[in-house]
């Protein structure tokens, strides 16, 4: 076994060395020295300070990112990951409520909000004629300025008057539709996908990072009002469900 470099004395007494680096980083996170969102020393700096090989340092950082402790952003650096948020599997809750309950700061960027002609899939989801008018809305929802959810939504304007007039950085489309239209029921399909290039860029994640995808249709008195595609980085959100166990 190769001797430990002299500069690595600050590392925990663990072997292999990449495990010692992981323990050091996790120790800084647990102590609060490196809080969520903190940018940790670069790979080059760790190599120089610890006197270890780039391969060893890279493996430690890569494994911590896969385990959800770190978040690596291409071109920006490596950051301590934010705690995963949770929401009910049976009830998909409003993202603003979820963030508020965790003490986070909510913000949103309105990227698209305009009238289009319905393509085949959209027309089918909203149960309208092909090429009929629909409103297309794309919003990036953030917690403490960290992208948490990309919302890609279509709305039947005939069932949602005044929708285009709303400020969707102040109220979410879901809340507006629930309060003003009186949504009566909804359906959800949940799965895991890889983001498209433009989605990964907006969410600040790698193209190969798995995401949780929720497809949601909401109805009022049996008529389809809206269809939404909610995309969330898998490392930033988890789902849970709880129900009685039947014998």
Residue pairs with C-beta under 8 A, 6 or more apart in sequence:
1 15
4 11
4 17
5 50
5 51
5 52
6 51
7 49
7 50
7 51
7 52
8 17
8 20
8 50
8 51
8 52
10 24
10 50
11 17
11 20
11 21
11 23
11 24
11 50
12 20
12 23
12 24
12 27
13 20
14 20
14 23
16 56
17 52
17 56
18 56
18 57
18 59
18 60
18 63
19 60
21 46
21 50
21 52
21 56
21 57
21 60
21 61
22 60
22 63
22 64
25 34
25 40
25 60
25 64
25 69
25 70
26 64
26 69
28 34
28 40
29 69
29 80
34 40
34 80
35 80
36 80
36 81
36 82
36 83
36 144
37 79
37 80
37 82
37 144
37 146
38 79
38 80
39 76
39 77
39 78
39 79
40 70
40 77
40 78
40 79
40 80
41 49
42 77
42 78
43 54
43 57
43 58
43 61
43 78
46 52
46 57
47 53
47 54
47 57
50 57
61 70
61 72
61 78
64 70
65 71
65 72
65 78
68 81
68 84
68 235
69 80
69 81
70 78
70 79
70 80
70 81
71 78
71 79
71 80
71 81
71 82
71 235
72 78
72 79
72 206
73 79
73 204
73 205
74 206
81 235
81 236
82 143
82 144
82 146
82 236
83 102
84 235
84 236
84 237
84 238
85 98
85 99
85 102
85 104
85 143
85 148
85 236
85 237
85 238
86 98
86 237
86 238
86 239
86 240
87 93
87 98
87 237
87 239
87 240
88 239
88 240
88 241
89 190
89 239
89 240
89 241
90 241
90 243
92 186
92 188
92 214
92 216
92 230
94 172
94 174
94 175
95 106
95 141
95 148
95 149
95 172
96 106
96 172
96 175
99 105
99 106
99 143
99 148
100 106
102 143
104 143
104 144
105 143
105 144
105 145
106 141
106 142
106 143
107 141
107 142
107 145
107 169
108 139
108 140
108 141
108 142
108 168
108 169
108 172
109 139
109 140
109 142
109 169
110 137
110 138
110 139
110 168
110 169
111 138
111 139
111 140
111 202
112 136
112 137
112 138
113 135
113 136
113 137
113 138
113 164
113 168
114 135
114 136
114 164
115 133
115 134
115 135
115 136
115 157
115 164
116 133
116 134
116 135
116 136
117 131
117 132
117 133
117 134
118 126
118 128
118 129
118 130
118 131
118 132
118 133
118 134
118 154
119 130
120 130
122 134
122 154
122 227
123 129
123 130
123 131
123 132
125 154
125 217
125 224
125 227
126 134
126 154
126 156
126 224
126 225
126 226
126 227
127 223
127 224
128 134
128 156
133 157
134 154
134 155
134 156
134 157
135 154
135 155
135 157
135 160
135 163
135 164
136 153
136 154
137 151
137 152
137 153
137 154
137 155
137 168
137 173
138 150
138 151
138 152
138 153
139 150
139 151
139 153
139 168
139 172
139 173
140 147
140 149
140 150
140 151
140 202
140 203
141 147
141 148
141 149
141 150
141 151
141 172
142 148
146 204
146 236
147 202
147 203
147 204
147 233
148 232
148 233
148 236
148 237
149 230
149 231
149 232
149 237
150 199
150 202
150 203
150 230
150 231
150 232
151 172
151 173
151 228
151 229
151 230
151 231
152 228
152 229
152 230
152 231
153 173
153 226
153 227
153 228
153 229
154 226
154 227
154 228
155 163
155 173
155 177
155 225
155 226
156 223
156 224
156 225
156 226
157 163
157 164
159 181
159 220
159 223
159 225
160 177
160 180
160 181
160 225
160 226
162 180
163 173
163 176
163 177
166 173
166 176
168 176
173 226
173 228
174 218
174 228
177 183
177 218
177 225
177 226
181 220
181 225
182 220
183 218
183 219
183 220
183 225
184 219
184 220
184 221
184 222
185 218
185 219
186 216
186 217
186 218
186 219
187 216
187 217
188 214
188 215
188 216
189 214
189 215
190 212
190 213
190 214
190 215
190 239
191 212
191 213
192 210
192 211
192 212
192 213
192 234
193 210
193 211
193 213
193 231
194 207
194 208
194 209
194 210
194 211
195 203
195 205
195 207
195 209
195 211
195 231
197 207
199 211
199 231
200 206
200 207
200 209
203 211
203 231
203 233
205 211
205 233
205 235
209 233
209 234
209 235
210 234
211 231
211 232
211 233
211 234
212 231
212 232
212 233
212 234
212 237
212 239
213 229
213 230
213 231
213 232
214 229
214 230
214 232
215 227
215 228
215 229
215 230
216 226
216 227
216 228
216 229
216 230
217 224
217 226
217 227
217 228
218 224
218 225
218 226
218 228
219 225
